[in-house]
Amino acid sequence: MKPDFDTLANRLARKMMSRREMLQDCAGGLGAIALSSLMAKPSMASASNATPTENLLAKLPHFAPKAKQVVFIFLGGGPSQMDLMDPKPMLTKYDGQPIPFSINQRAFSATTKLMASPFKFQKYGQSGIQLSELLPGLSKVVDDIAVIRSGVTTRIDHGEAMLMTHTGRPLSGFPSMGSWISYALGSENENLPAYVAIPDTTPVKTHSAISSGWLPPSYQGSPFNLTGSPIHDLQRPESVSAKEQERYLELTQMLNRRHREMSAGHSDLDARIHNFELAAHMQLEAMQQVDLSNESEATKDLYGLNDTITEKFGKQCLIARRLLESGVRFVHLIRNDWDHHSKLTQLLTQSTQETDQPVAALVQDLKLRGLLDSTLVIWAGEFGRLPTAEGLDGRDHNPHGFSFWMAGGGVKGGTVYGATDEFGYAAVENPVTVADFHATVLHLLGLDHTRVTYEFEGRDESLTGVEPAEVIHDILA
């Protein structure tokens, strides 16, 4: 039954109706949010009367930035560095022999026998960076990327290591990097969230990775669906007219603001008010961003949309480019299928076949459109893999030395930074901690990681926390 807004308003005016009663009477109408009238209204952040630090208005960085936005391609599970971008000839030479030093591994029954990479490496580009045959797409843009071969983390299990990568802490409840960046810089498009996540995994596996923690909820990641409506219940139901939807929002927002006046300090309520208004704007623009029908056939071919193997991740990458083009500050692509404890040759080949072309296409497309210089592209997992065999043909988790890469937005392309030992087990040259990684990302955005803080429980918290953190200046252009 559709709500009678005139009756609701009259009852409210006579103070016969509580906010709770109104919401109950509206039943399933919570998803119906106004669109037409809001398009002519002032900025959402100012309209919601949010405090200066709790809105998504664009904010100035601390110093001139190299990058203005970020796309973070997170490959959950732990990509194998010695099979992708950290070649180790000694693994081939001593294949099947025990590793000559003690290593830290999770399985009590795990072998200590070295396992050669089944994949060939060769040099690519003017920089001559060596990459695996599994990465033909990346080889085409190798001169645009900086490969960091000395990543280290403190956690060996997926959940804690994933949290470290995203929040700088091994515990849930802390803000993600995307939330910190949204908090520090706001958005350049009031019709879309500042932080959009496009996951190819179950929501429970992404919640902590895109959470705003104890930062105001306005800064959390907004998950987008790949098919249909980008956000559930975003579209106006056919049974509700645009005029009814407009009046419904006016009424609910009036009640929300009245409730906020009586409940000062509740950021969840501020976020709800803001999100109602943001959703109204998104009804038009978010649908446009996931509609790829106006992209050229050449662009679709570039991203692999016409190939069943690359179609799904290609769509994620192409939507990411469109969101970046529209001013979204932080786009987060999440894929969790890189945990290869067995059948490494088969499964790693599948993972790279599905993602390598779309990732390279994203870098190429951003560069072609003049966006790569202002967009920081990050490709990383939460850790790497061991040089020893797990079972017959797998590799276990390795937090002591792994590879990832960055491109665009002030990064010096064609660069290799850091090194692992001769077997690829541990970083032995210029180790890069998670805190170093976070400090570098913020630096490229014009932010001093020690100054991006938020008071929580009497402490000035930050993304890097109390961990020593150094910007990786050697990879900066």
DOSEVO-384477 format. One record per residue (C-alpha): residue number from 1; residue in one letter; x, y, z. Coordinates in steps of 0.001 Angstrom, whole numbers, plus 500000, padded with zeros to 6 digits. Example, Ala and Ser with C-alpha at 12.3 -4.5 7.8 and 13.67 -1.06 7.14 Angstrom:
BEGIN
ATOM   pos   code       c1       c2       c3
ATOM     1      a   512300   495500   507800
ATOM     2      s   513670   498940   507140
END
This chain:
BEGIN
ATOM   pos   code       c1       c2       c3
ATOM     1      m   500000   500000   500000
ATOM     2      k   501407   503372   499000
ATOM     3      p   501790   505903   501834
ATOM     4      d   499461   508936   501865
ATOM     5      f   501987   511739   502280
ATOM     6      d   499388   514454   502932
ATOM     7      t   497922   512434   505822
ATOM     8      l   501392   511727   507198
ATOM     9      a   502327   515392   507063
ATOM    10      n   499073   516450   508740
ATOM    11      r   499522   513935   511572
ATOM    12      l   503074   515114   512051
ATOM    13      a   501960   518751   512177
ATOM    14      r   499456   517852   514928
ATOM    15      k   502359   516066   516749
ATOM    16      m   500309   512871   516783
ATOM    17      m   502929   510829   515004
ATOM    18      s   506448   509821   515953
ATOM    19      r   509291   509321   513509
ATOM    20      r   509147   505574   514189
ATOM    21      e   505413   505495   513405
ATOM    22      m   505960   507359   510165
ATOM    23      l   508600   504902   509022
ATOM    24      q   506346   501985   509938
ATOM    25      d   503458   503469   507975
ATOM    26      c   505722   503906   504951
ATOM    27      a   506567   500183   505123
ATOM    28      g   508510   499240   502017
ATOM    29      g   508992   502799   500819
ATOM    30      l   512454   503328   502299
ATOM    31      g   514057   502629   498956
ATOM    32      a   512050   505376   497247
ATOM    33      i   514135   508525   497270
ATOM    34      a   513533   511794   495462
ATOM    35      l   515374   512631   492285
ATOM    36      s   514004   515551   490267
ATOM    37      s   513931   518322   492862
ATOM    38      l   517324   517464   494312
ATOM    39      m   519129   518013   491043
ATOM    40      a   518645   521747   491491
ATOM    41      k   519590   521812   495170
ATOM    42      p   522931   522867   496657
ATOM    43      s   525707   520422   497424
ATOM    44      m   524654   517398   499404
ATOM    45      a   527181   517915   502142
ATOM    46      s   526054   521463   502841
ATOM    47      a   522402   520523   502518
ATOM    48      s   522751   517975   505267
ATOM    49      n   524393   520545   507560
ATOM    50      a   527276   518182   508220
ATOM    51      t   530261   519515   510096
ATOM    52      p   533258   520588   507935
ATOM    53      t   535200   517385   508675
ATOM    54      e   532218   515106   508078
ATOM    55      n   531218   515863   504516
ATOM    56      l   532275   514804   501050
ATOM    57      l   533045   518256   499691
ATOM    58      a   536402   518351   497902
ATOM    59      k   539176   519348   500303
ATOM    60      l   542666   520696   499685
ATOM    61      p   545648   518369   500182
ATOM    62      h   548617   519355   502355
ATOM    63      f   550871   519981   499345
ATOM    64      a   550731   519776   495556
ATOM    65      p   549603   516250   494683
ATOM    66      k   550903   514023   491917
ATOM    67      a   547672   512012   491877
ATOM    68      k   544093   513091   492444
ATOM    69      q   542420   509687   492558
ATOM    70      v   543203   506023   493089
ATOM    71      v   542179   502678   491652
ATOM    72      f   543225   499798   493917
ATOM    73      i   543161   496374   492258
ATOM    74      f   543242   493950   495188
ATOM    75      l   543949   490307   494380
ATOM    76      g   543038   488462   497543
ATOM    77      g   544806   485205   498313
ATOM    78      g   548426   486100   497636
ATOM    79      p   549789   486238   494066
ATOM    80      s   552939   484157   493681
ATOM    81      q   555839   486574   493167
ATOM    82      m   558367   484043   491839
ATOM    83      d   555855   482934   489199
ATOM    84      l   554824   486433   488086
ATOM    85      m   557323   489280   488531
ATOM    86      d   560281   488157   490644
ATOM    87      p   562231   485558   488620
ATOM    88      k   564483   483196   490597
ATOM    89      p   566856   481059   488485
ATOM    90      m   568138   479407   491679
ATOM    91      l   564737   477760   492116
ATOM    92      t   565246   476031   488788
ATOM    93      k   568820   475048   489620
ATOM    94      y   567908   473531   492988
ATOM    95      d   564404   472330   492169
ATOM    96      g   563334   469529   494527
ATOM    97      q   566162   470089   496993
ATOM    98      p   565608   471294   500599
ATOM    99      i   565780   475048   501094
ATOM   100      p   569130   475773   502794
ATOM   101      f   567695   477817   505672
ATOM   102      s   564773   477748   508080
ATOM   103      i   561487   479163   506830
ATOM   104      n   558216   480097   508473
ATOM   105      q   555235   478192   507101
ATOM   106      r   551757   477361   508333
ATOM   107      a   551342   473626   507666
ATOM   108      f   553129   471189   509994
ATOM   109      s   553310   468615   507216
ATOM   110      a   554548   471040   504591
ATOM   111      t   557660   470196   502631
ATOM   112      t   560820   472310   502631
ATOM   113      k   561727   471263   499104
ATOM   114      l   562209   474071   496609
ATOM   115      m   559840   474228   493650
ATOM   116      a   560920   475804   490377
ATOM   117      s   558519   478096   488615
ATOM   118      p   556798   476276   485746
ATOM   119      f   556641   479561   483830
ATOM   120      k   559214   481297   481639
ATOM   121      f   560411   484864   482174
ATOM   122      q   561793   487399   479733
ATOM   123      k   562609   491098   479560
ATOM   124      y   560044   493556   478240
ATOM   125      g   559917   497200   477248
ATOM   126      q   562703   499740   477162
ATOM   127      s   563198   499185   480887
ATOM   128      g   563914   495478   480384
ATOM   129      i   561873   494440   483412
ATOM   130      q   561476   490675   483592
ATOM   131      l   557920   489356   483740
ATOM   132      s   556355   485923   483529
ATOM   133      e   554819   484570   480349
ATOM   134      l   551536   484677   482297
ATOM   135      l   551475   488483   481992
ATOM   136      p   551447   489337   478258
ATOM   137      g   549086   492247   478891
ATOM   138      l   551199   493771   481640
ATOM   139      s   554301   493378   479457
ATOM   140      k   552793   495953   477066
ATOM   141      v   552640   498606   479806
ATOM   142      v   555708   497551   481781
ATOM   143      d   557411   500900   481146
ATOM   144      d   554521   502627   482938
ATOM   145      i   554729   500600   486153
ATOM   146      a   557022   500419   489174
ATOM   147      v   557459   496870   490432
ATOM   148      i   558124   496602   494166
ATOM   149      r   559754   493231   494844
ATOM   150      s   560332   493658   498571
ATOM   151      g   556895   493884   500148
ATOM   152      v   556631   492582   503726
ATOM   153      t   553802   492209   506200
ATOM   154      t   553462   490896   509742
ATOM   155      r   550604   488449   509230
ATOM   156      i   550573   485034   507585
ATOM   157      d   546816   484298   507532
ATOM   158      h   544457   485785   504963
ATOM   159      g   542030   487613   507249
ATOM   160      e   544621   489458   509305
ATOM   161      a   546910   490150   506342
ATOM   162      m   543989   491482   504281
ATOM   163      l   543095   493828   507130
ATOM   164      m   546719   494960   507365
ATOM   165      t   546808   495776   503665
ATOM   166      h   543600   497790   503818
ATOM   167      t   543616   499351   507279
ATOM   168      g   547168   499054   508607
ATOM   169      r   545924   496890   511481
ATOM   170      p   545380   493135   511799
ATOM   171      l   542072   493708   513621
ATOM   172      s   538664   494575   512228
ATOM   173      g   536995   497842   513131
ATOM   174      f   539592   500233   511716
ATOM   175      p   539034   502493   508676
ATOM   176      s   540217   501299   505291
ATOM   177      m   542683   503231   503157
ATOM   178      g   539864   504270   500812
ATOM   179      s   537907   505672   503758
ATOM   180      w   540910   507655   505010
ATOM   181      i   541444   509123   501546
ATOM   182      s   537754   510018   501192
ATOM   183      y   537879   511630   504631
ATOM   184      a   541002   513630   503763
ATOM   185      l   540092   514751   500247
ATOM   186      g   536328   514395   499782
ATOM   187      s   534777   513896   496358
ATOM   188      e   534829   515759   493058
ATOM   189      n   531356   514536   492081
ATOM   190      e   528410   515077   494405
ATOM   191      n   526282   512648   492400
ATOM   192      l   528462   509634   493232
ATOM   193      p   530153   508303   496378
ATOM   194      a   533752   509360   496961
ATOM   195      y   534694   505697   497496
ATOM   196      v   533239   502956   495291
ATOM   197      a   534064   499263   495622
ATOM   198      i   533369   496778   492836
ATOM   199      p   533850   493357   494404
ATOM   200      d   533834   489989   492694
ATOM   201      t   533329   488082   495921
ATOM   202      t   530796   487664   498733
ATOM   203      p   529904   490796   500780
ATOM   204      v   531118   489238   504037
ATOM   205      k   534636   489040   502583
ATOM   206      t   534677   492709   501635
ATOM   207      h   532989   494386   504602
ATOM   208      s   536116   494972   506690
ATOM   209      a   538159   495908   503620
ATOM   210      i   535846   498816   502704
ATOM   211      s   534624   499797   506167
ATOM   212      s   535027   503319   507530
ATOM   213      g   535541   501850   511012
ATOM   214      w   535045   504637   513527
ATOM   215      l   535336   507353   510902
ATOM   216      p   531928   508820   510048
ATOM   217      p   529961   506323   507927
ATOM   218      s   529867   508757   505000
ATOM   219      y   533417   507685   504170
ATOM   220      q   532850   503944   503866
ATOM   221      g   533068   502216   500513
ATOM   222      s   529860   501896   498514
ATOM   223      p   529702   498447   496840
ATOM   224      f   528551   498501   493214
ATOM   225      n   526975   495510   491495
ATOM   226      l   528264   494486   488086
ATOM   227      t   524821   493677   486694
ATOM   228      g   521438   495312   487016
ATOM   229      s   521086   498215   489398
ATOM   230      p   524555   499199   490715
ATOM   231      i   523113   499455   494230
ATOM   232      h   520198   497431   495568
ATOM   233      d   516880   499335   495770
ATOM   234      l   518393   502377   494050
ATOM   235      q   515783   502670   491332
ATOM   236      r   512365   504157   492051
ATOM   237      p   509610   501517   492170
ATOM   238      e   507188   501779   489267
ATOM   239      s   504310   502010   491732
ATOM   240      v   505640   505315   493118
ATOM   241      s   505579   508456   490995
ATOM   242      a   508460   510926   490854
ATOM   243      k   506307   513513   492660
ATOM   244      e   505403   511080   495450
ATOM   245      q   509039   510138   495772
ATOM   246      e   510057   513777   496048
ATOM   247      r   507497   514478   498782
ATOM   248      y   508489   511305   500617
ATOM   249      l   512117   512402   500793
ATOM   250      e   511179   515887   501976
ATOM   251      l   509108   514390   504773
ATOM   252      t   511644   511781   505884
ATOM   253      q   514526   514242   505759
ATOM   254      m   512559   516743   507840
ATOM   255      l   511971   514030   510435
ATOM   256      n   515583   512892   510308
ATOM   257      r   516863   516414   510884
ATOM   258      r   514428   516972   513736
ATOM   259      h   515609   513718   515269
ATOM   260      r   519230   514771   514796
ATOM   261      e   518608   518011   516688
ATOM   262      m   517527   515890   519649
ATOM   263      s   520407   513437   519224
ATOM   264      a   523521   515531   518718
ATOM   265      g   526754   513708   517945
ATOM   266      h   525236   510698   516171
ATOM   267      s   527275   510452   512966
ATOM   268      d   525205   507464   511802
ATOM   269      l   522178   509734   511538
ATOM   270      d   524184   512378   509670
ATOM   271      a   525319   509671   507271
ATOM   272      r   521736   508463   506793
ATOM   273      i   520558   511967   505921
ATOM   274      h   523464   512383   503513
ATOM   275      n   522937   508955   501947
ATOM   276      f   519249   509615   501265
ATOM   277      e   520238   512690   499290
ATOM   278      l   523202   511027   497603
ATOM   279      a   520999   508131   496510
ATOM   280      a   518636   510570   494817
ATOM   281      h   521467   511960   492727
ATOM   282      m   522802   508479   492047
ATOM   283      q   519512   507283   490559
ATOM   284      l   520609   508900   487328
ATOM   285      e   524408   508963   487315
ATOM   286      a   525197   505586   488871
ATOM   287      m   523022   503868   486278
ATOM   288      q   524893   505708   483546
ATOM   289      q   528271   504561   484851
ATOM   290      v   527425   500848   484703
ATOM   291      d   525758   501153   481290
ATOM   292      l   528529   500223   478860
ATOM   293      s   526361   500280   475741
ATOM   294      n   527841   503573   474560
ATOM   295      e   531427   502339   474719
ATOM   296      s   533042   501650   471346
ATOM   297      e   533644   498116   470142
ATOM   298      a   537362   498870   470158
ATOM   299      t   537204   499743   473853
ATOM   300      k   535185   496620   474652
ATOM   301      d   537736   494514   472772
ATOM   302      l   540576   496233   474625
ATOM   303      y   539115   495250   478005
ATOM   304      g   538163   491753   476823
ATOM   305      l   534411   492176   477121
ATOM   306      n   533859   490016   474050
ATOM   307      d   535740   487070   475539
ATOM   308      t   534048   484897   478172
ATOM   309      i   537367   484466   480015
ATOM   310      t   538041   488185   480523
ATOM   311      e   534499   489570   480293
ATOM   312      k   533716   489744   484007
ATOM   313      f   536908   491393   485229
ATOM   314      g   537039   493469   482069
ATOM   315      k   533688   494943   483016
ATOM   316      q   534991   495741   486511
ATOM   317      c   537990   497559   485048
ATOM   318      l   535976   499455   482445
ATOM   319      i   533419   500607   485020
ATOM   320      a   536374   501670   487185
ATOM   321      r   537675   503862   484370
ATOM   322      r   534241   505447   483915
ATOM   323      l   533957   506164   487645
ATOM   324      l   537425   507709   487732
ATOM   325      e   536512   509779   484697
ATOM   326      s   533462   511016   486605
ATOM   327      g   535500   512202   489587
ATOM   328      v   535173   509296   492053
ATOM   329      r   538131   509627   494407
ATOM   330      f   538853   505964   495215
ATOM   331      v   537783   502958   493148
ATOM   332      h   538408   499548   494684
ATOM   333      l   538381   496372   492589
ATOM   334      i   538371   493231   494716
ATOM   335      r   539005   489703   493475
ATOM   336      n   539636   486799   495865
ATOM   337      d   540882   483788   493897
ATOM   338      w   544683   483856   494186
ATOM   339      d   545161   481363   497044
ATOM   340      h   546912   478556   495172
ATOM   341      h   547815   475840   497670
ATOM   342      s   547613   473222   494918
ATOM   343      k   547385   472987   491127
ATOM   344      l   549495   476143   490848
ATOM   345      t   550147   475803   487122
ATOM   346      q   546473   475402   486288
ATOM   347      l   544951   477870   488753
ATOM   348      l   547496   480669   488488
ATOM   349      t   547208   480447   484720
ATOM   350      q   543429   480810   485044
ATOM   351      s   543677   483771   487441
ATOM   352      t   546054   485658   485161
ATOM   353      q   544126   484840   481990
ATOM   354      e   541008   486352   483527
ATOM   355      t   542658   489541   484820
ATOM   356      d   545872   490385   482949
ATOM   357      q   544318   491825   479788
ATOM   358      p   541688   493957   481613
ATOM   359      v   544282   495378   484019
ATOM   360      a   546643   496302   481190
ATOM   361      a   543688   497769   479275
ATOM   362      l   542856   499995   482232
ATOM   363      v   546395   501398   482304
ATOM   364      q   546403   501871   478520
ATOM   365      d   542956   503477   478481
ATOM   366      l   543745   505879   481319
ATOM   367      k   546929   506902   479517
ATOM   368      l   545121   507374   476200
ATOM   369      r   542553   509641   477866
ATOM   370      g   545149   511707   479716
ATOM   371      l   544036   510353   483090
ATOM   372      l   547020   508190   484054
ATOM   373      d   549111   511152   485182
ATOM   374      s   546475   512042   487779
ATOM   375      t   545387   508493   488677
ATOM   376      l   547380   506181   490925
ATOM   377      v   546919   502539   489895
ATOM   378      i   547781   499880   492512
ATOM   379      w   547959   496095   491936
ATOM   380      a   548546   494057   495086
ATOM   381      g   547557   491117   497247
ATOM   382      e   547925   490742   501003
ATOM   383      f   551165   488700   500797
ATOM   384      g   553032   486334   498469
ATOM   385      r   553866   482627   498276
ATOM   386      l   556702   480415   499469
ATOM   387      p   559469   479156   497158
ATOM   388      t   558886   475654   498509
ATOM   389      a   556271   473165   497377
ATOM   390      e   553049   472582   499271
ATOM   391      g   551851   469110   498399
ATOM   392      l   552692   468186   494845
ATOM   393      d   552290   471511   493091
ATOM   394      g   551148   474346   495362
ATOM   395      r   552671   477165   497385
ATOM   396      d   551821   478271   500928
ATOM   397      h   551488   481832   502272
ATOM   398      n   554578   484037   502539
ATOM   399      p   554511   487414   504350
ATOM   400      h   558303   487874   504316
ATOM   401      g   558810   488929   500712
ATOM   402      f   556334   489562   497902
ATOM   403      s   555742   491730   494845
ATOM   404      f   553206   494350   493860
ATOM   405      w   553180   497262   491445
ATOM   406      m   552024   500856   491131
ATOM   407      a   551588   503097   488087
ATOM   408      g   550538   506603   487078
ATOM   409      g   549951   509495   489471
ATOM   410      g   553581   510440   490120
ATOM   411      v   555072   506937   489942
ATOM   412      k   558303   506457   487957
ATOM   413      g   557487   503902   485282
ATOM   414      g   559933   501205   484216
ATOM   415      t   561261   500904   487762
ATOM   416      v   562126   497936   489946
ATOM   417      y   562499   498583   493668
ATOM   418      g   563772   496230   496341
ATOM   419      a   564737   492571   496121
ATOM   420      t   564204   489221   497804
ATOM   421      d   566869   486592   498470
ATOM   422      e   568020   484206   495732
ATOM   423      f   565058   481882   496349
ATOM   424      g   562387   484600   496723
ATOM   425      y   561599   483917   500377
ATOM   426      a   562406   487172   502207
ATOM   427      a   563038   490812   501328
ATOM   428      v   566777   491533   501609
ATOM   429      e   566964   494921   499897
ATOM   430      n   564763   497937   500731
ATOM   431      p   561905   496089   502473
ATOM   432      v   558576   497898   502080
ATOM   433      t   556186   497563   505001
ATOM   434      v   552438   498066   504837
ATOM   435      a   552933   501399   506608
ATOM   436      d   555488   502454   503962
ATOM   437      f   553000   501518   501256
ATOM   438      h   550234   503557   502884
ATOM   439      a   552494   506552   503486
ATOM   440      t   553543   506496   499820
ATOM   441      v   549959   506367   498556
ATOM   442      l   548979   509322   500745
ATOM   443      h   552110   511243   499707
ATOM   444      l   551249   510886   496022
ATOM   445      l   547835   512371   496831
ATOM   446      g   549488   515380   498462
ATOM   447      l   548898   514154   502007
ATOM   448      d   551313   513877   504914
ATOM   449      h   550398   510573   506561
ATOM   450      t   551174   512009   510023
ATOM   451      r   548644   514817   509504
ATOM   452      v   545682   512777   508253
ATOM   453      t   544273   512067   511700
ATOM   454      y   540952   511583   513461
ATOM   455      e   540334   511697   517179
ATOM   456      f   539017   508400   518490
ATOM   457      e   538738   507540   522182
ATOM   458      g   541015   510416   523092
ATOM   459      r   543758   509544   520586
ATOM   460      d   544657   511041   517235
ATOM   461      e   544455   507963   515047
ATOM   462      s   545837   507662   511515
ATOM   463      l   546174   505116   508715
ATOM   464      t   549801   504364   509568
ATOM   465      g   549254   504544   513348
ATOM   466      v   552387   504249   515459
ATOM   467      e   554245   502122   512911
ATOM   468      p   557430   503622   511413
ATOM   469      a   556545   504679   507877
ATOM   470      e   558721   505986   505071
ATOM   471      v   557631   507247   501677
ATOM   472      i   559250   505184   498879
ATOM   473      h   560870   508151   497158
ATOM   474      d   562877   506010   494707
ATOM   475      i   559735   505047   492783
ATOM   476      l   558466   508620   492491
ATOM   477      a   558807   510537   489250
END
